[in-house]
Amino acid sequence: MSSRSTRKRKVAGWPWAFLAVGALLMAMTAGVACSDVADSSPLTNARTSPEALAAVALEALVAEDESALEALLVTREEYEALLWPSLPDKDHVPFDFVWSITGPRSRKARREVLNEYGGLPMELVKVDLGEEVESYDSFTLYQEARMTVRRTDTGREGLIPLMDVLVEMGGGWKFLNYGEDL
């Protein structure tokens, strides 16, 4: 075999090795980016900590991605099946009535926050869970959760009125609803 055909074979194999390494690196990076998803939680798309939840929400806010913000919110099905049976209100008020108030208020708050802060360059400074905490058999509600952010273009810090009530269940964190503090 000539040295030319040997060289050609080595060069021909090189791009495939490069692509394989590239694919491996992309897969590893994707795993790191998704590592804050709490797979063990019964809540879909829950995050592993309130800070991880706030960071993803802030990324969605900066990107003006309303559907990404919606994915971080407890769904009607999760609320009704996983949370409602343990809440004291279940004995006094029908679930459909509560959802008919909570759902629209949360959607309105999400739109208002997007209109006011969407697209602004921001970074998370801290999450404060507050002192009003309600513990139930399988989940905990944090009634006074707040998120402090910093504008990266001006350095100004302040609260974003997006967080209101957070729920932690099975190691996963989601928004129970979005706040109306605008």
C-alpha positions as CSV (number, residue, x, y, z in Angstrom):
1,M,0.0,0.0,0.0
2,S,1.4,3.4,-0.9
3,S,2.0,6.1,1.6
4,R,-0.5,8.2,-0.3
5,S,-3.4,5.8,0.2
6,T,-2.5,5.4,3.9
7,R,-2.5,9.1,4.4
8,K,-5.8,9.4,2.5
9,R,-7.4,6.9,4.8
10,K,-6.1,8.6,8.0
11,V,-7.4,12.0,6.8
12,A,-10.7,10.5,5.7
13,G,-11.2,9.1,9.2
14,W,-10.3,12.3,11.0
15,P,-13.6,14.2,10.3
16,W,-15.6,11.4,11.7
17,A,-13.6,11.3,14.9
18,F,-14.0,15.1,15.2
19,L,-17.7,14.8,14.7
20,A,-18.0,12.1,17.3
21,V,-16.0,14.2,19.8
22,G,-18.2,17.2,19.0
23,A,-21.4,15.2,19.5
24,L,-20.1,13.9,22.8
25,L,-19.3,17.4,24.0
26,M,-22.8,18.6,22.9
27,A,-24.4,15.8,24.8
28,M,-22.4,16.5,27.9
29,T,-23.3,20.2,27.7
30,A,-27.0,19.5,27.2
31,G,-26.8,17.3,30.3
32,V,-25.3,20.2,32.3
33,A,-27.9,22.7,31.1
34,C,-30.7,20.4,32.1
35,S,-29.2,19.3,35.4
36,D,-31.4,21.7,37.3
37,V,-34.6,19.7,36.4
38,A,-35.9,17.8,39.4
39,D,-36.7,14.4,37.7
40,S,-37.8,12.8,41.0
41,S,-40.6,15.4,41.7
42,P,-44.1,14.5,40.6
43,L,-44.3,18.1,39.3
44,T,-43.5,18.3,35.6
45,N,-40.6,20.6,34.7
46,A,-39.8,21.4,38.3
47,R,-36.4,22.7,39.3
48,T,-34.0,21.4,42.0
49,S,-34.0,24.6,44.0
50,P,-35.7,28.0,44.3
51,E,-32.6,29.6,42.8
52,A,-32.6,27.3,39.8
53,L,-36.3,28.0,39.3
54,A,-35.7,31.8,39.5
55,A,-32.8,31.6,37.2
56,V,-34.8,29.8,34.5
57,A,-37.7,32.2,35.0
58,L,-35.3,35.1,34.6
59,E,-33.8,33.6,31.4
60,A,-37.4,33.3,30.0
61,L,-38.2,36.8,31.0
62,V,-35.1,38.2,29.4
63,A,-35.9,36.2,26.2
64,E,-39.5,37.3,26.4
65,D,-40.6,33.7,26.3
66,E,-44.1,33.5,27.8
67,S,-44.5,29.7,27.1
68,A,-41.2,29.0,29.0
69,L,-42.6,31.0,32.0
70,E,-45.9,29.0,31.7
71,A,-44.0,25.7,31.9
72,L,-42.6,26.7,35.3
73,L,-46.0,27.2,36.7
74,V,-48.0,24.4,38.5
75,T,-50.6,23.1,35.9
76,R,-54.3,22.9,36.6
77,E,-53.9,19.1,36.7
78,E,-51.0,19.2,39.2
79,Y,-52.9,21.7,41.4
80,E,-56.1,19.6,41.4
81,A,-54.5,16.1,41.7
82,L,-51.4,16.8,43.9
83,L,-52.0,19.9,45.9
84,W,-55.8,20.5,46.3
85,P,-56.6,17.3,48.2
86,S,-54.3,18.5,51.1
87,L,-55.4,22.2,51.2
88,P,-57.9,23.3,53.8
89,D,-59.9,25.3,51.3
90,K,-61.1,22.0,49.6
91,D,-63.7,21.6,52.4
92,H,-65.2,25.1,51.8
93,V,-64.7,26.1,48.1
94,P,-65.0,24.1,44.9
95,F,-61.7,23.6,43.1
96,D,-63.1,25.0,39.8
97,F,-64.0,28.3,41.6
98,V,-60.5,28.7,43.0
99,W,-58.9,27.9,39.6
100,S,-61.2,30.3,37.9
101,I,-59.7,33.1,40.0
102,T,-56.1,31.8,40.3
103,G,-55.5,30.9,36.7
104,P,-56.5,34.2,35.1
105,R,-54.8,36.3,37.7
106,S,-51.6,34.4,37.2
107,R,-51.8,34.8,33.4
108,K,-52.4,38.5,33.8
109,A,-49.5,38.9,36.1
110,R,-47.2,37.0,33.8
111,R,-48.2,39.2,30.8
112,E,-47.7,42.4,32.9
113,V,-44.2,41.3,34.0
114,L,-43.3,40.4,30.4
115,N,-44.5,43.8,29.2
116,E,-42.6,45.7,31.9
117,Y,-39.4,43.7,32.2
118,G,-39.2,41.4,29.2
119,G,-36.0,41.8,27.2
120,L,-34.1,43.8,29.8
121,P,-30.6,42.5,30.6
122,M,-30.8,41.1,34.1
123,E,-29.1,38.6,36.4
124,L,-30.3,36.9,39.5
125,V,-28.9,38.3,42.8
126,K,-30.9,36.2,45.3
127,V,-34.1,34.5,46.2
128,D,-35.8,35.2,49.5
129,L,-38.4,32.6,50.5
130,G,-39.9,34.8,53.2
131,E,-41.3,33.6,56.6
132,E,-44.8,32.6,55.6
133,V,-44.4,28.8,55.1
134,E,-47.2,26.3,55.0
135,S,-46.1,22.6,55.3
136,Y,-48.4,19.8,54.2
137,D,-47.9,16.0,54.0
138,S,-46.3,15.9,50.6
139,F,-45.4,19.6,49.8
140,T,-44.5,23.0,51.2
141,L,-45.8,26.4,50.1
142,Y,-43.7,29.5,50.4
143,Q,-46.1,32.4,50.5
144,E,-43.7,35.3,50.4
145,A,-41.1,34.3,47.9
146,R,-39.2,37.2,46.3
147,M,-36.5,37.4,43.6
148,T,-33.9,40.2,43.6
149,V,-32.2,40.9,40.2
150,R,-29.6,43.2,38.9
151,R,-29.8,45.1,35.6
152,T,-26.5,44.1,33.9
153,D,-26.5,47.4,31.9
154,T,-27.0,49.8,34.8
155,G,-26.1,47.8,37.9
156,R,-29.4,48.7,39.5
157,E,-30.9,46.1,41.8
158,G,-34.6,45.5,42.7
159,L,-37.4,43.0,43.1
160,I,-39.1,41.5,40.1
161,P,-42.8,41.0,40.9
162,L,-42.9,37.6,39.3
163,M,-42.5,35.3,42.3
164,D,-45.4,35.0,44.7
165,V,-46.1,31.5,46.0
166,L,-43.6,28.7,45.4
167,V,-44.3,25.1,45.9
168,E,-41.7,22.4,46.8
169,M,-42.7,18.8,46.3
170,G,-40.5,15.8,46.1
171,G,-37.4,17.9,45.8
172,G,-38.9,19.9,42.9
173,W,-39.8,23.6,42.8
174,K,-42.4,25.4,40.7
175,F,-44.4,28.6,40.9
176,L,-47.9,28.0,42.3
177,N,-48.9,31.3,40.8
178,Y,-47.3,34.5,39.5
179,G,-47.6,37.7,41.6
180,E,-49.6,40.8,40.8
181,D,-47.3,43.3,42.5
182,L,-46.9,45.7,39.6
